[in-house]
Amino acid sequence: MATYYGTYGQKVQYLASDPSDPQIGQVWYNSTSAVLKVRSVTTSGTYSSGGNLNTARSSLGGVGSQTASLGMGGYSVPTGYIANTESYNGSSWTTVNSMGTARGIFASGGTQASAFIAGGFAGGPHPTPAGVLTEEWNGTSWSGGGTMNTNRLWNCGSGTQTAGIIFSGGNPTIGISTTATEEYDGTTWTNGGNMNTSRITGGRAGDGTQTATLGWGGTTFPAGTEITSSESYNGTSWTTTSSLNTARNFGMSGAGTQTAALAMGGSDGSGRLDATEIWNGTSWTNDPASLITTVANMAGAGTQTTALIFGGSNPSNTPITTTQEYNGPGVATTKTVTVS
């Protein structure tokens, strides 16, 4: 009979506790819990529950990482659009100083310590003044920034506070989706290259830069058609890339960079999606991982392998407080080996 030692040339370690720094492929027996364990890497992503927001909201903004995020603004019931801001440390949310203007469905970029928001909707008749307003976060409080050239809402953003970019969205003045791109230097917005396909409610690589970002999906407006189109920006012009596998819009969340991005949730027009897609710089592939709770109009942040989504609305369009954390394929994990 073949043995582990005979096959691999080493004995299974007999330990009272798990090793502090296990290596991929390492196998050991934990005598305290009486189980056999192995260190491996995940082959698909997984979602787990994180700490709940203090204020339920949808159509909010989000920046940062899985352990250091910022969520701001959005729509709450019965208040309407809010200016409330919250900070996440990987386990719980803390309420911090509010934005200057209550608003939702806007673009955001930066980090938990240095962020910006631009555009959006503050309620009331169109055009709303919030559609051209920028605010900057310094880690403690919000202050006013430069005025955008194009009034818009449902737009996307990435980059940093001093080298930011926004694109797509709907122009409330003329009632159609736009291809317009604007770049921010921390003071002034200037026009960049136009997208090839106009869209609202699309996804974006939140960790992208002003010269290397990615936008995808969304809806053409006023036609209201969900699209699979994906585009890459090089600081001058947009190039159409391989498309999403599933057309999606309605507040899907995005994370990652131009070459390693993540599309989560959204809607295909007939209902909310719990599906996730992974971008490798060339094409999109479906991840078997499903959201724990089907949600839309939520915020997202993080990288392709360690991301999170938070807030949003449930199938009844009620704002929620839920946070879901995503760990992608290739993440080191310890598994218990079961035998029968």
Residue frames as qw, qx, qy, qz and C-alpha x, y, z in Angstrom:
[[0.000, 0.888, 0.460, 0.000, 0.00, 0.00, 0.00],
 [0.385, 0.514, -0.034, 0.766, 1.34, 3.43, -0.94],
 [0.413, -0.663, -0.418, 0.464, 1.97, 5.82, 1.93],
 [0.097, 0.993, 0.059, 0.000, 2.19, 9.62, 2.08],
 [0.425, -0.732, 0.443, 0.296, 5.86, 9.31, 3.10],
 [0.656, 0.012, 0.649, 0.386, 6.57, 6.91, 0.26],
 [0.442, 0.736, 0.444, 0.256, 4.91, 9.17, -2.30],
 [0.090, 0.967, 0.021, 0.237, 6.18, 12.58, -1.16],
 [0.666, 0.289, -0.400, 0.559, 9.33, 11.67, 0.76],
 [0.008, 0.320, -0.443, 0.838, 8.30, 13.41, 3.97],
 [0.197, -0.373, -0.867, 0.265, 6.15, 12.74, 7.00],
 [0.233, -0.747, -0.372, -0.499, 2.94, 14.49, 7.89],
 [0.130, 0.329, -0.503, 0.789, 3.74, 16.88, 10.77],
 [0.489, -0.562, -0.666, 0.039, 2.00, 16.21, 14.10],
 [0.158, 0.301, -0.198, 0.919, 1.34, 19.65, 15.65],
 [0.107, -0.459, -0.717, 0.514, -0.58, 20.94, 18.66],
 [0.231, 0.773, 0.249, -0.536, -1.61, 24.07, 16.69],
 [0.677, 0.679, 0.221, 0.182, -1.58, 25.28, 13.09],
 [0.620, -0.066, 0.074, 0.778, 1.80, 26.66, 11.89],
 [0.019, -0.749, -0.182, 0.637, 2.04, 30.47, 11.85],
 [0.266, 0.665, -0.374, -0.589, 3.33, 30.61, 8.27],
 [0.763, 0.109, 0.636, 0.034, 2.20, 27.48, 6.39],
 [0.002, 0.421, -0.594, -0.686, 3.51, 27.00, 2.85],
 [0.743, 0.305, -0.158, -0.575, 1.45, 26.03, -0.19],
 [0.749, 0.228, -0.614, -0.105, 1.26, 22.23, -0.29],
 [0.037, 0.323, -0.786, 0.526, 2.15, 21.80, 3.39],
 [0.717, -0.340, -0.496, -0.351, 0.17, 19.09, 5.19],
 [0.070, 0.293, -0.729, 0.615, -0.10, 18.66, 8.99],
 [0.514, -0.469, -0.711, -0.105, -2.20, 16.96, 11.64],
 [0.198, -0.529, 0.270, -0.780, -3.61, 19.27, 14.33],
 [0.390, -0.107, -0.884, 0.233, -3.69, 17.09, 17.44],
 [0.124, 0.135, 0.491, -0.852, -5.73, 19.61, 19.44],
 [0.593, 0.265, 0.030, -0.759, -8.65, 19.71, 17.01],
 [0.593, -0.018, 0.804, 0.025, -7.91, 16.16, 15.73],
 [0.666, 0.691, 0.219, -0.179, -8.05, 17.10, 12.05],
 [0.654, -0.014, 0.416, 0.632, -5.75, 16.79, 9.05],
 [0.197, 0.895, 0.126, -0.380, -5.07, 20.09, 7.26],
 [0.658, 0.188, 0.379, 0.623, -3.46, 21.26, 4.02],
 [0.006, -0.695, 0.020, 0.719, -2.40, 24.68, 2.74],
 [0.485, 0.360, 0.653, 0.457, -3.62, 25.33, -0.81],
 [0.047, 0.196, -0.118, -0.972, -4.88, 28.12, -3.05],
 [0.514, 0.475, 0.517, -0.493, -8.47, 28.85, -4.01],
 [0.320, 0.126, 0.733, 0.587, -9.61, 28.02, -7.54],
 [0.043, -0.661, -0.518, -0.541, -12.66, 30.31, -7.48],
 [0.041, -0.387, 0.263, -0.883, -13.72, 33.37, -5.56],
 [0.354, -0.483, -0.784, 0.163, -15.81, 33.39, -2.40],
 [0.179, -0.609, -0.031, -0.772, -18.03, 35.98, -0.73],
 [0.445, -0.339, -0.715, 0.420, -18.36, 36.36, 3.04],
 [0.205, -0.886, -0.360, -0.209, -20.28, 38.78, 5.24],
 [0.394, 0.226, -0.310, 0.836, -18.56, 41.88, 6.61],
 [0.086, -0.399, -0.553, 0.726, -19.70, 44.50, 9.12],
 [0.171, 0.747, 0.614, 0.190, -22.91, 46.38, 8.37],
 [0.146, 0.427, 0.053, 0.891, -23.04, 50.08, 7.53],
 [0.028, -0.281, -0.606, 0.743, -24.56, 52.28, 10.22],
 [0.418, 0.479, 0.141, -0.759, -26.90, 53.93, 7.70],
 [0.609, 0.337, 0.701, 0.158, -28.79, 51.93, 5.06],
 [0.207, 0.731, -0.158, -0.630, -28.26, 53.49, 1.63],
 [0.752, 0.350, 0.483, 0.280, -28.23, 52.83, -2.09],
 [0.459, 0.809, 0.141, 0.340, -26.65, 54.74, -5.01],
 [0.457, -0.852, 0.158, 0.200, -23.61, 55.60, -2.87],
 [0.497, 0.741, -0.437, 0.118, -19.92, 56.06, -3.64],
 [0.868, -0.456, 0.174, 0.088, -17.04, 53.92, -2.45],
 [0.471, 0.729, -0.465, 0.175, -13.23, 53.93, -2.56],
 [0.387, -0.653, 0.602, -0.247, -10.33, 52.16, -0.86],
 [0.336, 0.275, -0.900, -0.031, -9.45, 48.56, -0.03],
 [0.651, -0.333, -0.655, -0.188, -11.10, 45.60, 1.68],
 [0.592, -0.424, -0.504, 0.465, -9.64, 46.67, 5.05],
 [0.198, -0.439, -0.133, 0.866, -9.64, 50.46, 4.56],
 [0.148, 0.492, 0.659, 0.549, -12.69, 51.73, 2.67],
 [0.102, 0.261, 0.241, -0.929, -14.76, 54.88, 2.56],
 [0.083, 0.524, 0.798, 0.285, -18.49, 54.93, 1.76],
 [0.033, -0.281, -0.171, 0.944, -20.23, 58.22, 1.15],
 [0.387, 0.173, -0.175, -0.889, -23.57, 59.76, 0.24],
 [0.079, -0.155, -0.962, -0.212, -26.35, 57.83, -1.44],
 [0.488, -0.324, -0.284, -0.759, -30.09, 57.49, -1.06],
 [0.087, -0.051, -0.878, 0.469, -31.73, 56.60, 2.26],
 [0.410, -0.508, -0.550, -0.521, -35.34, 56.10, 3.34],
 [0.290, 0.804, 0.516, 0.054, -37.14, 58.23, 4.42],
 [0.302, -0.673, 0.056, 0.673, -34.45, 60.93, 4.31],
 [0.597, 0.800, 0.031, -0.041, -33.74, 60.91, 0.56],
 [0.691, 0.498, -0.266, 0.452, -30.24, 61.82, -0.64],
 [0.650, -0.746, -0.036, 0.140, -27.75, 62.07, 2.21],
 [0.285, 0.836, -0.411, 0.226, -24.25, 63.47, 2.88],
 [0.775, -0.532, 0.326, -0.106, -23.34, 60.89, 5.54],
 [0.525, 0.594, -0.607, 0.058, -19.84, 59.33, 5.24],
 [0.866, -0.433, 0.223, -0.117, -18.55, 56.10, 6.85],
 [0.212, 0.681, -0.701, 0.013, -15.10, 54.53, 7.20],
 [0.980, -0.094, -0.075, -0.160, -14.41, 50.73, 7.21],
 [0.191, -0.728, 0.655, -0.059, -11.48, 49.01, 8.93],
 [0.353, 0.244, -0.890, -0.152, -12.10, 45.50, 7.64],
 [0.195, -0.254, -0.920, 0.224, -14.61, 44.57, 10.33],
 [0.038, -0.723, -0.605, 0.330, -16.77, 47.57, 11.25],
 [0.231, 0.634, 0.295, 0.676, -18.00, 50.90, 9.89],
 [0.304, -0.499, -0.377, 0.719, -17.54, 54.22, 11.72],
 [0.209, 0.888, 0.375, 0.165, -19.49, 57.39, 10.92],
 [0.489, -0.200, 0.021, 0.849, -17.16, 60.31, 10.08],
 [0.096, 0.505, 0.079, -0.854, -17.67, 63.87, 8.81],
 [0.568, 0.585, 0.572, -0.088, -20.33, 64.37, 6.15],
 [0.429, 0.304, 0.431, 0.733, -20.01, 65.72, 2.61],
 [0.019, 0.212, 0.096, -0.972, -20.87, 69.33, 1.91],
 [0.552, 0.151, -0.225, -0.789, -23.74, 68.42, -0.45],
 [0.642, 0.053, 0.722, -0.251, -26.11, 65.48, 0.03],
 [0.556, 0.510, -0.393, -0.525, -26.16, 63.49, -3.20],
 [0.777, -0.067, 0.626, 0.002, -26.08, 60.06, -4.86],
 [0.796, 0.464, 0.348, 0.171, -25.25, 58.33, -8.18],
 [0.114, 0.946, -0.284, -0.105, -21.91, 60.14, -8.56],
 [0.797, 0.393, -0.370, 0.272, -18.34, 59.22, -9.50],
 [0.562, -0.790, 0.244, -0.029, -15.64, 58.61, -6.89],
 [0.789, 0.415, -0.340, 0.301, -11.91, 57.89, -6.78],
 [0.013, -0.714, 0.502, -0.489, -8.90, 57.79, -4.49],
 [0.486, 0.010, -0.816, 0.312, -8.34, 56.09, -1.13],
 [0.476, -0.669, -0.562, 0.103, -9.78, 56.07, 2.37],
 [0.455, -0.540, -0.152, 0.692, -7.35, 58.87, 3.33],
 [0.004, -0.455, 0.256, 0.853, -7.55, 60.94, 0.13],
 [0.353, 0.418, 0.821, 0.165, -10.65, 60.74, -2.05],
 [0.173, 0.190, -0.151, -0.955, -12.77, 62.77, -4.46],
 [0.370, 0.502, 0.777, -0.086, -16.38, 62.68, -5.63],
 [0.037, 0.251, -0.320, -0.913, -17.78, 64.36, -8.73],
 [0.371, -0.128, -0.601, -0.696, -21.22, 64.84, -10.27],
 [0.088, -0.253, -0.915, 0.301, -24.35, 63.06, -9.12],
 [0.292, -0.549, -0.492, -0.609, -27.89, 63.99, -8.15],
 [0.062, 0.045, -0.597, 0.798, -29.12, 65.86, -5.07],
 [0.102, 0.570, 0.788, -0.212, -32.84, 65.57, -5.74],
 [0.156, 0.687, 0.144, -0.695, -35.20, 68.20, -7.09],
 [0.676, 0.700, 0.159, -0.167, -35.70, 69.31, -10.69],
 [0.728, 0.052, 0.314, 0.608, -33.08, 68.89, -13.43],
 [0.711, 0.326, -0.506, 0.364, -30.51, 70.20, -13.93],
 [0.692, -0.694, -0.161, 0.113, -29.20, 69.72, -10.40],
 [0.050, 0.916, -0.379, 0.119, -26.20, 71.81, -9.27],
 [0.721, -0.455, 0.522, 0.032, -24.63, 68.66, -7.78],
 [0.885, 0.393, 0.228, 0.100, -24.00, 67.43, -11.34],
 [0.533, 0.721, -0.200, 0.394, -20.94, 69.68, -11.74],
 [0.380, -0.823, 0.317, -0.279, -19.69, 69.80, -8.15],
 [0.725, 0.226, -0.579, 0.297, -16.51, 68.15, -6.87],
 [0.559, -0.766, 0.198, -0.248, -15.63, 67.46, -3.24],
 [0.564, 0.445, -0.631, 0.292, -12.29, 66.32, -1.80],
 [0.819, -0.558, -0.085, -0.103, -11.67, 64.22, 1.33],
 [0.242, 0.734, -0.548, 0.320, -8.42, 64.66, 3.29],
 [0.496, 0.020, -0.816, 0.296, -8.91, 61.80, 5.72],
 [0.092, -0.261, -0.634, 0.722, -10.84, 63.96, 8.17],
 [0.290, 0.635, 0.389, -0.602, -13.22, 66.29, 6.34],
 [0.512, 0.530, 0.559, 0.381, -14.66, 67.25, 2.95],
 [0.047, -0.627, 0.027, 0.777, -13.96, 70.51, 1.06],
 [0.624, 0.709, 0.199, -0.261, -15.04, 71.90, -2.30],
 [0.573, -0.178, 0.544, 0.587, -13.05, 71.18, -5.46],
 [0.021, 0.232, -0.443, -0.866, -13.11, 72.27, -9.11],
 [0.632, 0.410, 0.300, -0.585, -16.27, 72.55, -11.21],
 [0.563, 0.091, 0.756, 0.320, -16.73, 69.96, -13.96],
 [0.085, 0.219, -0.436, -0.869, -17.28, 70.89, -17.59],
 [0.447, -0.162, -0.692, -0.543, -20.19, 68.48, -18.16],
 [0.558, -0.226, 0.401, -0.691, -23.18, 68.25, -15.83],
 [0.627, 0.108, -0.730, -0.249, -23.70, 64.53, -15.22],
 [0.650, -0.349, 0.513, -0.438, -24.96, 61.77, -12.94],
 [0.965, 0.078, 0.240, -0.068, -24.60, 57.95, -13.01],
 [0.482, 0.766, -0.418, 0.073, -20.97, 58.55, -14.00],
 [0.944, -0.164, -0.133, 0.253, -17.82, 56.52, -13.23],
 [0.015, 0.924, -0.342, 0.172, -14.51, 57.57, -11.70],
 [0.923, -0.183, -0.085, 0.326, -11.05, 56.30, -10.79],
 [0.458, 0.565, -0.202, 0.656, -7.55, 57.63, -10.20],
 [0.461, -0.300, -0.491, 0.676, -6.41, 59.84, -7.34],
 [0.064, -0.854, -0.380, 0.350, -7.47, 63.17, -5.88],
 [0.078, -0.760, 0.264, 0.589, -4.73, 64.99, -7.81],
 [0.131, 0.308, -0.757, -0.561, -4.84, 62.81, -10.93],
 [0.489, 0.257, 0.744, -0.375, -8.44, 61.69, -11.25],
 [0.146, 0.033, -0.676, -0.722, -10.68, 60.76, -14.15],
 [0.504, 0.324, 0.610, -0.518, -14.46, 60.57, -14.68],
 [0.131, 0.132, -0.724, -0.664, -16.32, 59.21, -17.68],
 [0.200, -0.369, -0.854, -0.307, -19.76, 58.22, -19.03],
 [0.024, 0.367, 0.575, -0.731, -22.96, 59.13, -17.19],
 [0.161, 0.695, 0.654, 0.252, -26.19, 60.88, -18.04],
 [0.145, 0.077, -0.011, 0.986, -26.49, 64.55, -18.81],
 [0.078, 0.567, 0.732, -0.371, -29.66, 65.81, -17.06],
 [0.130, 0.535, -0.048, -0.833, -29.73, 68.96, -19.18],
 [0.421, 0.346, -0.532, -0.648, -30.15, 67.19, -22.52],
 [0.826, -0.041, 0.305, -0.472, -31.47, 63.86, -21.21],
 [0.896, 0.347, -0.272, -0.044, -29.03, 61.44, -22.87],
 [0.845, -0.392, 0.158, 0.328, -26.04, 59.33, -21.90],
 [0.196, 0.932, -0.284, -0.106, -22.64, 60.80, -22.69],
 [0.909, 0.197, -0.141, 0.338, -19.25, 59.61, -23.92],
 [0.096, 0.882, -0.241, 0.395, -17.47, 62.60, -22.33],
 [0.811, -0.212, -0.319, 0.442, -14.31, 62.06, -20.26],
 [0.047, -0.928, 0.145, -0.339, -12.77, 64.60, -17.88],
 [0.755, 0.034, -0.417, 0.505, -9.40, 64.59, -16.10],
 [0.396, -0.900, -0.087, -0.159, -8.69, 66.26, -12.74],
 [0.566, 0.419, -0.426, 0.568, -5.42, 67.68, -11.39],
 [0.418, -0.368, -0.593, 0.582, -6.75, 68.47, -7.94],
 [0.001, -0.424, -0.158, 0.892, -7.91, 71.93, -9.00],
 [0.433, 0.455, -0.205, -0.750, -9.23, 71.97, -12.57],
 [0.726, 0.238, 0.645, -0.031, -11.17, 69.57, -14.81],
 [0.194, 0.528, -0.499, -0.659, -10.11, 69.31, -18.48],
 [0.872, 0.295, 0.068, -0.385, -11.72, 67.31, -21.27],
 [0.383, -0.367, 0.811, 0.248, -10.12, 64.00, -22.28],
 [0.202, 0.107, -0.790, -0.568, -10.84, 61.58, -25.10],
 [0.703, -0.032, 0.070, -0.707, -14.45, 60.48, -25.61],
 [0.545, -0.057, 0.830, -0.106, -15.58, 56.90, -25.03],
 [0.088, 0.044, -0.782, -0.615, -16.70, 54.89, -28.05],
 [0.341, -0.469, -0.766, -0.278, -20.04, 53.91, -26.50],
 [0.260, -0.430, 0.226, -0.834, -22.16, 56.26, -24.38],
 [0.583, -0.284, -0.761, 0.025, -23.55, 54.71, -21.19],
 [0.391, -0.609, 0.280, -0.631, -24.95, 55.29, -17.72],
 [0.816, -0.391, 0.297, -0.305, -24.73, 53.04, -14.60],
 [0.794, 0.409, -0.441, 0.090, -21.60, 51.29, -15.88],
 [0.840, -0.491, 0.000, 0.231, -18.79, 49.66, -13.93],
 [0.309, 0.865, -0.332, 0.215, -15.22, 50.85, -13.48],
 [0.786, 0.012, -0.412, 0.462, -11.79, 49.75, -12.28],
 [0.365, -0.918, -0.146, -0.061, -11.72, 51.74, -9.04],
 [0.626, -0.593, 0.256, 0.436, -7.96, 51.35, -8.66],
 [0.649, 0.526, 0.285, 0.470, -7.34, 52.47, -12.23],
 [0.363, -0.442, 0.000, 0.820, -5.32, 55.60, -12.95],
 [0.299, 0.752, 0.063, -0.584, -5.85, 58.72, -15.01],
 [0.292, 0.600, -0.597, -0.446, -3.74, 57.18, -17.80],
 [0.302, 0.118, -0.935, -0.143, -4.78, 53.54, -17.43],
 [0.449, 0.054, 0.602, -0.658, -8.37, 52.73, -16.52],
 [0.090, -0.139, -0.920, -0.355, -11.22, 50.48, -17.63],
 [0.474, 0.136, 0.303, -0.815, -14.98, 50.98, -17.96],
 [0.097, -0.046, -0.947, -0.304, -17.64, 48.41, -18.83],
 [0.060, -0.487, -0.870, 0.057, -21.32, 47.57, -19.11],
 [0.101, 0.312, 0.221, -0.919, -24.13, 49.95, -18.27],
 [0.379, 0.626, 0.678, -0.069, -27.13, 51.16, -20.22],
 [0.182, 0.223, 0.354, 0.890, -27.60, 53.36, -23.25],
 [0.017, 0.636, 0.584, -0.504, -29.95, 56.21, -22.41],
 [0.581, -0.064, 0.385, -0.714, -32.72, 57.01, -23.26],
 [0.632, 0.157, -0.653, -0.386, -32.90, 53.73, -25.24],
 [0.693, -0.407, 0.404, -0.437, -32.52, 51.76, -22.01],
 [0.925, 0.238, -0.291, -0.052, -30.54, 48.87, -23.51],
 [0.693, -0.610, 0.366, 0.123, -28.09, 46.92, -21.31],
 [0.601, 0.709, -0.369, -0.007, -24.69, 46.51, -22.94],
 [0.938, -0.229, 0.038, 0.258, -21.63, 44.24, -22.66],
 [0.514, 0.743, -0.136, 0.406, -19.18, 46.77, -24.11],
 [0.691, -0.603, -0.002, 0.400, -15.85, 47.21, -22.29],
 [0.457, 0.821, -0.061, 0.338, -13.32, 49.99, -22.98],
 [0.742, -0.349, -0.091, 0.565, -9.75, 50.79, -21.93],
 [0.118, 0.989, 0.019, 0.091, -8.27, 54.31, -21.58],
 [0.809, 0.070, -0.093, 0.577, -4.58, 55.16, -22.09],
 [0.321, -0.544, -0.133, 0.764, -4.67, 58.80, -21.01],
 [0.054, 0.273, -0.365, -0.889, -5.59, 60.04, -24.48],
 [0.578, 0.087, -0.433, -0.686, -8.15, 57.76, -26.10],
 [0.714, -0.093, 0.566, -0.402, -10.50, 54.87, -25.40],
 [0.305, 0.283, -0.830, -0.371, -10.16, 51.46, -27.10],
 [0.853, -0.112, 0.002, -0.510, -12.96, 48.91, -27.25],
 [0.070, -0.401, 0.908, -0.102, -11.86, 45.60, -25.68],
 [0.302, -0.165, -0.926, -0.152, -13.41, 42.16, -25.24],
 [0.476, -0.440, -0.145, -0.748, -16.96, 42.34, -23.93],
 [0.450, -0.223, 0.670, -0.547, -18.54, 41.16, -20.70],
 [0.038, -0.094, -0.979, -0.175, -20.19, 37.74, -20.85],
 [0.066, -0.657, -0.748, 0.066, -23.43, 39.16, -19.45],
 [0.034, 0.559, 0.148, 0.815, -24.87, 42.59, -20.24],
 [0.456, -0.568, -0.594, 0.343, -25.39, 44.35, -16.93],
 [0.057, 0.572, 0.008, 0.818, -26.20, 47.75, -15.50],
 [0.578, -0.676, -0.267, -0.371, -28.20, 49.21, -12.61],
 [0.378, -0.798, 0.357, -0.303, -25.46, 49.97, -10.19],
 [0.948, 0.024, -0.231, 0.216, -23.10, 47.03, -10.60],
 [0.434, -0.847, 0.268, 0.149, -19.88, 47.32, -8.59],
 [0.782, 0.524, -0.230, 0.247, -16.34, 47.27, -9.91],
 [0.573, -0.751, 0.286, 0.162, -12.87, 46.90, -8.43],
 [0.834, -0.026, 0.344, 0.432, -9.26, 46.45, -9.50],
 [0.169, -0.600, 0.341, 0.704, -7.11, 47.93, -12.24],
 [0.531, 0.567, -0.296, -0.556, -7.00, 48.23, -16.02],
 [0.448, 0.372, -0.797, -0.160, -5.35, 44.79, -16.30],
 [0.297, -0.118, -0.917, 0.238, -6.95, 42.99, -13.35],
 [0.356, -0.171, 0.092, -0.914, -10.55, 44.02, -12.68],
 [0.014, 0.252, 0.940, -0.228, -13.72, 42.63, -11.15],
 [0.387, -0.210, -0.274, -0.855, -17.38, 43.17, -12.13],
 [0.053, -0.149, -0.906, 0.392, -19.91, 42.28, -9.41],
 [0.197, 0.525, 0.683, -0.469, -23.68, 42.11, -9.39],
 [0.151, 0.203, -0.314, -0.915, -25.90, 44.55, -11.24],
 [0.621, 0.391, 0.526, -0.430, -28.96, 43.83, -13.36],
 [0.297, 0.018, 0.756, 0.584, -29.52, 42.40, -16.83],
 [0.292, -0.059, -0.299, -0.906, -32.75, 44.36, -17.26],
 [0.651, -0.298, -0.574, -0.399, -35.01, 41.52, -16.14],
 [0.762, -0.627, -0.153, -0.057, -33.70, 41.21, -12.61],
 [0.245, -0.847, 0.469, -0.055, -30.71, 41.55, -10.28],
 [0.808, 0.346, -0.466, 0.100, -27.61, 39.42, -10.84],
 [0.703, -0.666, 0.249, 0.021, -25.49, 37.61, -8.27],
 [0.901, 0.281, 0.068, 0.323, -22.80, 36.84, -10.86],
 [0.331, -0.810, 0.296, 0.383, -19.14, 37.92, -10.84],
 [0.810, 0.545, 0.027, 0.215, -16.79, 38.34, -13.81],
 [0.592, -0.606, 0.245, 0.472, -12.98, 38.62, -13.79],
 [0.527, 0.844, -0.092, 0.014, -10.91, 40.68, -16.25],
 [0.838, -0.294, 0.195, 0.417, -7.33, 39.52, -16.93],
 [0.166, -0.612, 0.325, 0.701, -6.29, 42.37, -19.20],
 [0.035, 0.131, -0.765, -0.629, -7.55, 40.60, -22.31],
 [0.457, -0.276, -0.667, -0.519, -10.93, 38.99, -21.66],
 [0.526, -0.329, 0.359, -0.697, -13.72, 38.51, -19.11],
 [0.438, -0.026, -0.897, -0.057, -14.39, 35.12, -17.52],
 [0.650, -0.539, -0.187, -0.502, -17.20, 34.04, -15.21],
 [0.035, 0.324, -0.804, 0.498, -16.28, 33.31, -11.60],
 [0.445, -0.340, -0.815, -0.147, -18.46, 30.59, -10.03],
 [0.174, -0.230, -0.588, 0.756, -18.71, 32.76, -6.90],
 [0.153, -0.667, -0.555, -0.473, -22.17, 34.21, -6.22],
 [0.131, -0.451, 0.275, -0.839, -23.08, 37.18, -4.06],
 [0.054, -0.172, -0.878, 0.444, -24.49, 36.17, -0.67],
 [0.235, 0.655, 0.527, -0.487, -27.30, 38.68, -1.11],
 [0.401, 0.478, 0.514, 0.589, -28.50, 39.78, -4.53],
 [0.157, -0.777, -0.229, 0.564, -28.15, 43.54, -4.59],
 [0.479, 0.564, 0.297, 0.603, -27.87, 46.48, -6.98],
 [0.025, -0.894, -0.039, -0.446, -26.97, 50.18, -6.71],
 [0.765, -0.593, -0.024, 0.251, -24.17, 49.30, -4.28],
 [0.103, 0.901, -0.421, -0.020, -20.61, 50.61, -3.95],
 [0.977, 0.011, -0.038, 0.208, -17.46, 48.58, -4.51],
 [0.020, -0.895, 0.442, -0.054, -13.76, 48.89, -3.70],
 [0.753, -0.394, 0.520, 0.084, -10.55, 46.88, -3.50],
 [0.031, 0.499, -0.748, -0.436, -8.52, 44.72, -5.85],
 [0.671, 0.148, -0.560, -0.463, -9.34, 41.82, -8.12],
 [0.569, -0.003, -0.807, 0.157, -8.47, 39.32, -5.37],
 [0.269, -0.390, -0.664, 0.578, -9.56, 41.20, -2.23],
 [0.120, -0.321, -0.268, -0.900, -12.61, 43.39, -2.76],
 [0.049, 0.389, 0.775, -0.495, -15.87, 44.31, -1.08],
 [0.143, -0.461, -0.466, -0.741, -19.31, 45.65, -1.94],
 [0.131, -0.320, -0.669, 0.658, -21.52, 47.54, 0.48],
 [0.310, 0.392, 0.204, -0.842, -24.89, 49.22, 0.69],
 [0.134, -0.024, -0.779, -0.613, -27.24, 49.14, -2.29],
 [0.627, -0.003, 0.145, -0.765, -30.86, 48.08, -2.62],
 [0.403, 0.001, 0.912, -0.072, -32.56, 44.70, -2.32],
 [0.098, 0.269, 0.814, 0.506, -35.05, 43.28, -4.86],
 [0.057, -0.785, -0.611, 0.086, -37.76, 45.41, -3.23],
 [0.306, 0.670, 0.048, 0.675, -35.63, 48.55, -3.93],
 [0.542, -0.834, -0.083, -0.060, -35.14, 49.11, -0.20],
 [0.255, 0.748, -0.518, 0.326, -31.71, 50.53, 0.82],
 [0.923, -0.304, -0.227, 0.070, -29.66, 48.09, 2.91],
 [0.316, -0.867, 0.383, -0.035, -26.63, 48.12, 5.23],
 [0.971, -0.056, 0.202, 0.112, -25.02, 44.87, 4.04],
 [0.072, 0.779, -0.588, -0.205, -21.28, 44.47, 3.34],
 [0.983, 0.104, 0.150, 0.017, -19.96, 41.51, 1.36],
 [0.203, -0.752, 0.567, 0.269, -16.23, 40.75, 1.14],
 [0.899, 0.422, -0.066, -0.092, -14.75, 38.96, -1.88],
 [0.407, -0.597, 0.645, 0.250, -11.59, 36.85, -1.96],
 [0.689, 0.549, -0.263, -0.393, -10.67, 35.75, -5.45],
 [0.983, 0.129, -0.070, 0.109, -9.00, 32.71, -7.00],
 [0.631, 0.473, -0.337, 0.514, -5.35, 32.16, -6.09],
 [0.324, -0.719, 0.311, -0.530, -5.71, 33.24, -2.47],
 [0.336, 0.214, -0.869, 0.293, -3.83, 31.04, 0.01],
 [0.683, -0.386, 0.039, -0.619, -6.17, 29.15, 2.31],
 [0.077, -0.261, 0.927, -0.257, -6.01, 26.38, 4.92],
 [0.737, -0.076, -0.340, -0.580, -8.43, 23.50, 4.36],
 [0.586, -0.286, 0.686, -0.323, -9.46, 20.61, 6.56],
 [0.369, 0.226, -0.830, -0.353, -8.99, 17.23, 4.89],
 [0.732, -0.099, 0.381, -0.555, -12.00, 14.97, 5.45],
 [0.255, 0.226, -0.915, -0.216, -11.89, 11.22, 4.99],
 [0.784, -0.128, 0.128, -0.594, -14.54, 8.54, 5.30]]
